[in-house]
Amino acid sequence: GVYESHYLAGGCAHAFERVVQLDVNDDKDDKKKKKVSFTFDSGPTIVLGCSKEPYNPLQQVLRAVGVDDQVEWIPYDGWGMIEHPASSKGNDDDDDGKKKEKRWKLTVGPDHFENGPLTQFASSSSSGSNNIDAIREFNELREITKPLVTGAATIPAMAMRPGSTALIPLLRYLPSLFSIIRNGVEASTGPFGPYMNGPIFTVRNAWLRDWLDALAFSLSGLPADRTSAGAMAYVLFDMHREGAALDYPKGGLGEVVKALVNGVEQPTKSGSNKKAVGLGRSKVNLRHHVESIDTTKDGTRVVGLTARKAGGKMVKVKATEGVICNAPMWSLRKLIKNEKALAILSGRADDVAVKDPSGGSTSIAAQSWQTDPAVDPKTGRGSVIRPARQQQQQSSEDADNLLAKCDNAEMTGSFLHLHVALDATNLDLDSLEPHYTVMDRGLEGDDRIINGVPDGPCGELNMIAVSNPCVLDRTLAPEGYVIVHAYGAGNEPYDIWKSKSNDDDTTTLTSTSRLDEEINSRDSGDRYQSSTYNALKDARGEALWRAIESIIPDARDRTVLAMLGSPLTHERYLRRPYGSYGAAFEDCLKDGSTNISNLMLAGDGVFPGIGIPAVALSGASAANGMVKVIEQWQCLDELKSQKLIS
């Protein structure tokens, strides 16, 4: 079974419902109250590779478990870009020193980008390169990274497995494997830096570099040179190929979650028989907060879980095969209570945890963002992404210390989310795009330098994503209303939400944000209510409101429901330490294997890292690690016979 702490399935990609009482006029012109329900996506809003081949790992998993027909994908052709959005007062000229607003569209498919924004904007790049140089660089970059994609596109997620037998299923796809690694294994599985800054290729045009950073930041919360080379290559390929499309699931991302839950809970199948053969069903168990992963006394095998149900009752869960853990990697240490198991996972007997100053057992990991404590986050900007840490040569002892790798992995930034429901009276939805990226200070950022780091697309609360899905699917909101979701993905530093009221720098603006807080219901009465916290939310949320108002200028007047979530919301409700987006790519584990043979890891801390397609791949790999390699080979044969893989 699956054991989930939240009251909803889906993790960071779950959908949630809110009910609002609204005044309505009846035939007698009397006002009455009516309840209106809105359903929002909590997480990602742009998906590639689900409606058309080559399918991404998420769609591959849906197809492999036979639930792909439960999700209807709506393809669309691009998203709107808005730079330097005008204020709500319409002040969009240069007289007061503000840069003029730019509006353009990124259309997917061949030649649209090259003949559109790349030609239009790259020629004015401060690098001095002209647009011909930028187009040449862009096309050369796509050609050089093409092997990473064409090979990977023919190797299905179901062929992946962790550990020493990982190569065996890949023998079925040797030409594709050779294509991927022809520039070397490190260049193929590592970050994009060698394709951005040399030696493999160097991108010199400043505007193109900013654009690549913007794409990368939406994927990983980090600049392009620190993002997965494979992920960047896939985006460069898939967005600009013949037949390219962006995808949105009809009914919202919650429909994907429902399909995955159905896939887990359907009767077990065996062999080529499409019907259940009585092998039983699995189950997604909600409101089951895992307190520990339990092992044998000698720590050599996992035997099950201890979970806390709503209300506090503890339950023991016996594992028939083993455990796949997709909790954030920084949580692994506290989930293992057996000292001998900890020693095995650390690769040595004298393992010592890095203790949290608050007295807990959670390690203090490095964070991508550094924050100037002298800057008031309500009125100023004082945070930047740190330069990448130098990767030091590890001793064999350190290389085996899985717990240290998990404890010390760099945490990317957190999120601000603004979910709003709007009265759509006289709103022309057909004139709007289903998605926008709003660059508050422009793609290039402003002229400010903080701690030696210039501003840019990865700057603090510069890039704001705005999902406007009712353009594609009117059923997402009741008639006469629309939903909009604006968020800063990975560009909200956690540290600015720490309390300034005492010297304990681990105390946050509310005492209810601790990870082990019991969440009994969606309407928990102890939400963060302090005036300090709410004032900071109001101030920080202005960038999100500005982004929405750049699309719907009178959005605040139309608002019937507005909810702003902070890094503390992420930390508490999604069990994300420090509200982190995920691990920096350089610190991801190479696979989900551990020194305990029947304990596998998956999620954003395992290669290939952050993002739904990426974690679908690491999840599939971990699941394959639970069966013998011959059984996986037979499964691949069956999937091929059903034409689900090549």
C-alpha positions, -999 to +999 in steps of 0.1 A: +000+000+000+008+037-001+009+057+031+003+094+028+004+119+056-019+144+038-057+141+037-054+142-001-034+122-025-009+137-049+018+153-027+030+186-041+008+181-072-025+175-054-057+193-061-079+208-033-114+222-030-127+253-013-164+262-007-174+298-006-208+313+004-218+340-021-246+365-022-271+359-051-302+377-061-334+357-065-364+366-087-377+389-059-344+408-059-337+395-024-302+385-016-296+349-006-265+329+002-254+300-021-225+277-017-200+276-046-172+251-048-138+257-065-111+232-072-075+243-075-042+228-086-017+231-059+014+225-080+027+223-116+007+239-143+027+232-175+032+196-188+049+183-219+048+150-236+014+135-225-009+140-255+016+130-282+046+107-286+073+106-274+056+103-241+072+116-209+077+092-179+044+103-163+024+092-193+045+061-197+035+051-161-002+058-167-001+037-198+019+008-182-006+005-153-036+008-177-052+040-165-041+064-193-076+064-207-088+080-174-070+113-182-080+134-212-052+157-222-060+191-238-032+202-260-024+239-265+002+258-285+021+281-261+020+306-233+021+343-229+051+362-217+048+396-199+079+415-189+079+446-166+041+444-160+025+478-158+012+488-124-025+487-117-024+524-123-013+519-158+021+535-153+040+517-181+062+544-196+098+552-191+093+586-175+097+573-140+127+551-148+106+519-152+112+498-183+084+496-207+061+466-205+067+438-231+041+413-242+048+384-264+039+347-269+061+316-268+046+294-295+058+258-295+066+240-327+094+244-353+107+279-362+082+299-341+108+307-314+136+314-339+116+336-362+097+353-333+112+363-299+147+351-306+149+373-337+130+401-321+149+404-288+183+387-291+196+414-315+193+440-287+212+418-263+239+435-243+264+410-254+268+427-287+259+395-306+233+399-334+202+378-338+218+357-365+245+347-340+217+338-314+198+317-340+229+299-349+238+293-313+203+281-305+202+256-334+237+243-327+228+239-290+197+218-300+218+197-324+245+190-298+220+181-271+199+160-295+215+127-286+205+131-250+169+132-261+166+109-291+183+082-271+162+088-239+130+090-259+134+053-269+144+041-235+112+037-215+110+045-178+101+009-172+136-001-183+152+018-154+163+001-121+187+011-093+218-006-081+244-029-096+220-045-121+209-012-136+226-018-169+210-052-177+176-040-189+193-012-208+210-038-229+177-040-249+184-004-260+222-003-266+222+020-297+201+046-277+224+042-247+255+048-267+238+078-282+232+093-248+267+088-234+287+097-265+299+129-248+307+109-217+286+097-188+291+127-166+282+151-194+251+130-201+238+125-166+252+157-150+242+194-151+238+215-182+269+236-175+292+220-201+266+228-227+261+263-215+296+274-204+319+250-222+338+228-229+311+210-250+294+242-261+293+279-250+262+301-253+274+337-257+243+357-266+230+373-233+193+372-242+195+335-251+214+328-219+187+346-199+160+326-217+177+293-210+180+303-174+143+311-173+134+277-187+157+260-163+145+278-133+109+267-140+122+231-141+146+230-111+146+263-092+182+268-103+200+285-133+205+265-165+241+255-158+230+238-126+199+221-141+199+185-155+214+184-190+188+157-199+159+178-187+172+209-206+178+188-237+143+174-235+127+208-233+148+222-261+137+192-282+101+188-273+090+224-274+104+230-309+096+198-327+070+191-354+037+185-337+048+200-303+022+208-278+017+217-242-008+196-223-033+202-196-056+175-181-093+180-185-106+185-150-073+197-136-042+179-123-064+162-097-076+139-125-040+126-130-038+119-093-071+101-093-059+079-122-027+071-104-047+062-072-069+040-093-038+024-108-025+015-073-059+003-061-069-018-091-069-056-088-034-070-093-028-084-128-007-113-137+009-123-170-009-114-202-043-118-187-059-084-186-084-094-159-076-097-122-066-131-110-073-127-073-039-115-062-055-088-042-056-050-043-033-024-029-045+008-013-036+045-009-039+052+028-045+089+035-039+106+069-013+080+077+018+099+088+048+076+087+067+079+119+094+052+111+106+027+086+110-004+107+139-029+103+151-062+117+171-060+149+204-062+130+192-034+107+199-055+075+163-056+062+132-034+062+102-052+077+075-024+075+063+009+088+049+026+118+023+051+109+002+076+129-034+079+119-055+110+124-064+111+161-030+098+171-035+060+169-003+042+159-005+013+134+022-012+123+023-021+086+041-052+075+061-051+043+058-082+021+087-072-001+102-040+012+097-002+013+100+025-013+105+059+005+097+091-014+098+113+016+122+143+012+158+130+014+165+152+044+138+132+063+154+098+059+175+099+090+147+106+114+126+078+098+151+052+107+150+045+144+173+015+145+209+025+153+223-005+135+203+003+103+216+039+106+251+026+107+245+005+076+231+034+057+260+056+068+285+030+056+303+031+090+296+023+126+303+057+141+276+076+123+269+109+140+239+131+131+242+168+125+217+180+152+192+207+146+197+236+170+161+234+180+168+200+195+152+179+168+170+152+147+166+169+114+199+179+098+206+214+088+212+213+050+227+240+029+202+262+012+205+276-023+194+311-013+214+334+009+195+362+026+207+395+040+192+398+075+195+436+074+169+438+046+132+440+056+115+415+033+083+435+035+099+465+018+131+453+001+149+425-018+180+410-003+182+374-013+201+357-042+210+321-052+244+312-039+271+301-064+273+263-068+292+246-041+325+231-051+322+193-055+350+179-035+366+145-042+350+120-018+368+093+001+354+058-004+340+061+032+321+093+024+309+079-009+292+051+010+276+074+035+240+077+022+227+095+052+254+122+050+245+127+013+209+131+022+215+153+052+239+177+034+221+179+000+215+215-010+179+227-007+165+249-034+142+277-026+105+277-017+072+290-030+046+317-027+012+306-041-018+327-047-050+309-056-080+331-065-115+326-077-129+355-098-163+367-110-160+363-147-188+387-157-179+403-190-145+387-189-134+377-224-116+344-217-111+337-254-087+367-256-065+352-229-038+325-228-041+294-206-007+301-191+016+331-186+051+337-173+053+372-159+088+385-154+083+412-128+116+429-135+120+416-170+139+386-184+172+404-178+163+416-143+171+450-130+205+466-124+208+457-088+236+434-076+233+416-043+263+399-027+280+401-060+252+383-079+234+403-106+196+401-110+181+380-138+154+355-145+163+335-114+161+366-091+140+368-060+103+368-070+111+379-105+095+350-124+058+345-116+039+317-133+002+323-138-021+294-146-054+304-162-068+270-170-104+279-175-094+291-210-090+255-218-116+239-196-146+259-185-158+231-162-130+239-138-151+266-121-188+271-117-206+290-145-198+327-142-165+322-124-129+314-132-099+302-112-064+316-114-032+303-098-001+325-096+031+313-080+068+320-076+084+286-082+115+282-061+123+319-059+110+326-024+137+322+003+127+303+034+149+323+057+129+355+054+100+337+071+121+330+102+111+349+134+129+382+141+116+381+177+143+360+193+177+346+188+166+311+178+170+313+140+151+281+135+119+296+150+095+306+123+068+332+123+044+307+138+048+278+161+024+256+141+048+250+112+067+221+126+068+190+103+054+166+129+023+187+135-009+167+133-031+177+105-066+166+114-086+183+087-084+207+058-100+234+080-076+231+109-084+259+133-047+266+141-036+280+108-010+308+109-029+338+121-003+361+136-004+397+125+033+396+117+028+366+094-002+380+077+015+413+071+045+396+055+022+375+033+004+407+022+037+424+013+053+394-004+021+386-023+020+419-041+043+405-069+017+377-074-012+401-075+008+423-100+012+393-122-025+384-122-035+421-127-012+422-158-037+397-173-070+407-156-065+444-146-096+444-122-088+410-107-090+423-071-125+437-077-136+404-091-122+383-063-146+361-044-118+339-029-081+345-024-056+322-006-019+330-003+004+301+007+039+307+020+070+285+025+056+277+059+025+263+042+047+241+021+067+230+051+036+221+071+010+207+047+034+191+022+059+180+047+087+198+029+117+206+051+122+244+049+094+245+023+120+234-003+112+229-040+137+199-039+173+190-039+199+209-061+206+187-091+243+183-083+233+167-049+207+142-062+214+106-055+225+087-086+197+062-080+174+050-053+194+020-041+206+018-004+228-005+016+196-021+029+186-043+000+148-039+003+148-002+010+146+020-021+144+058-024+125+078-050+114+114-054+130+148-062+162+139-043+170+110-066+182+112-103+168+128-124+155+152-097+127+177-095+095+176-115+066+153-121+081+134-151+114+131-132+099+117-101+077+094-122+110+080-136+127+076-102+095+060-089+094+035-117+130+027-112+125+021-075+096-002-081+116-022-106+143-025-079+118-045-058+117-073-083+144-095-098+159-083-130+145-113-150+110-103-138+115-068-150+128-081-183+096-102-187+075-072-178+092-052-206+084-081-230+048-079-220+046-041-223+062-044-257+037-071-268+009-046-259+027-019-280+031+002-248+068+005-253+092-001-281 
